[in-house]
Amino acid sequence: MSMLDLSMFNEETYDIKFSEDDILHVKKPSEDIAIKILAHVNIKMDEINPEQMLKVTRELTKVVLNHNKDTRVFNDNFIKKLPLDIQMAILKGYTQFMIGLEQNPN
C-alpha cells in the first residue's frame, strides 16, 4: 500500500540566522502571505512614493518574521530598528524560497 506522507512538506523552513545562537525558522508562506509578497515584488517605483514603499517593506518583513515555527513575535519597534538592507535581504531571500517551493514539487 502506498501513502502520501505530507509531514515532510511541513518540515521545510526558511531559516534566518540573527546570531550564532539565534536562528529563526520561518514556515512556508500561506496563500495570503504569498499574494502580499508577489504584489510587493510587482510594484513599480513610479506607482508608489518612497514612504509608502518603506511602510510596505516594514509590514511585509514583520509578516514574514512572525510566520515562524518558534512562536516568536516581532513588533513594529523591532522591525523599525532593522536596517533597510536587512529588511530587503529578508524579503528577497524569502521570496526566492517561496519561488523555489513552487518550482520543486518535492
Buried (B, 14 or more C-beta within 10 A) or exposed (E): EEEEEEEEEEEEBBEBEEEEEEEBBBBBBEEEBBEBBEEBEEEEEEEBEEEEBBEBBBBBBBBBBBBBEEEEEBEEEEBEEBEEEEBEBBBEBBBEBBBEBEEEEE
